[in-house]
């Protein structure tokens, strides 16, 4: 799964350009981890990017 449930960050597509200017398609994936929150008294597993985990959005989503 390459999508954050909190901020909806997902795959980005682009073109890799070499030194000789050959072009090929590539994908940038977000750094997504599985995390657990307690929502309405039950433990729930979500996919969150490390930016959301580090900034504290994970804690605010559990309230």
N, C-alpha and C positions, 0 to 999 in steps of 0.2 A: 504494500500500500504506500503510495507516494503522495499522500494528501494529508494536510494537517486539518483536524476536525475543528480547531479553534479559529484559525485565521484563513483557512481555505488556500494555503500555499500549495501549489501543485507543480507538475512538470513544466519546464520551459524548453522550447525548441529553438535552435539556432544553427549557425554554420561555423564549423571549425576551419580556420584558414592557416595553412602551413607557411613556413618561411618562403617557399617557392610559389605561394599564393594558390596552391591547390585547395579546393573547397570540398568539404564533406559535411553531411548532417551530423548533429550531435544533440544530446539531451542533458540538461542540468536537472538533477533530482534534489529535492530538499532533504535535509537531515531529519528524518522522522523517526521518533521512538514511540514505543508503546508505554503508556503511563496509566495509572489508576487514580480515579477520583471517587469521592463518596458523594453521590447525588441522591437526595431524598432518603438517606439512611442505607442505601445499597451501594455496593462497590461496583464501579463501572470501568471498563477498559476503553481507552480512547487512543487515537494516534495523534501525537502532538509533536511539532517541530521543536528543535532545541532552543530556538529563539523565544518561543512562547513559554517553554519550561523555565528558562533562565530569567525572563522578565516578570514572572509571577502570574501570568494569565491562567495558568493551571489551577492556582489556588483560588482565584476569583471565580472560575467556572464551577467550582465545587460548592459554592454557596447557594 
